Amino acid sequence: MANGQFPEALIQQLSQKFRDHHFGDVMVVGGGVSGIQASLDLASSGFKVYLVDKAPSIGGHMAQLDKTFPTNECSM
């Protein structure tokens, strides 16, 4: 490992080895935008995902906004 980076060959070898082997379920803590996206990505990869948040609904701070920058689109 040079400069803290993995060699490309090692990354390819590990990804091939673990591509079809999932070792359990995944819990994502935090139902904000990043938590939701991580949950969707993991679920599409074949994992069973539990998304948990301390609030009664998901969305994080985005759920509190009306419009988003720079397009002024609805945040929900």
N, C-alpha and C positions, 0 to 999 in steps of 0.2 A: 504494500500500500504506500503510495507516494502522496504526500500532502493530504492524508486523510481520505483519499478517494479509493474506491474499489476498482480493480481492473475490470474492464468490460467483459473479458472472458469469464471471470468469476461470477459476475452478475448474471450473465446468460446461463451459466451452469446451474446456479441456484434457482433461477426462475423456472427453468425446465424441470428441475427436480421437484419443486413444490407447486407447480402450476395446477395439478389436478388433486392435490392433497391438502384438504383443509382440516385444521386441527381444532375443531370446536366452533362455538358460536362467538360472536363479537358484540360487545356492548360499547356504544358510543355515548359518552357523557356530554350533554350540551345539545340542545335542540335549535341552535342558531343556524345561520346560513351554512357555515362550515360543517357543523354536525350533520345537518340534513344531507349535504352533498356527499360527505364521507359515507353516510349510511347507504345512500343510493349506489355509490360506487362499489361498496363492499357487497351489497345485495346482488348487484349485477355480476359480481365475480363468483357468486355461488354461496356466500356466507349467509347464515341466519343472523340477522342483526336486531339488537335491542337498542332502541334510541330512547334515552332517558333524559329528563330535564327537571329542574327544581320547580319550574313554573307549571301551571295547569295546561298550558298550550305551548306549541313549538313556534319558532320563528325568531326568537331572540329580540334584539333591538330593531331588526327590520320590521317586525310586527307592530312596532310602535310608530313607525314613520308613515307619512302620507305619500311623499314623493321622493324620488331618488335622483342624485346628480350623476351625470350632466344632462340626461335626456328628459328629466322631469316626469318620468313614468311613475305609475302607481307602484308602490313597493310590494304589494301583495298580489 
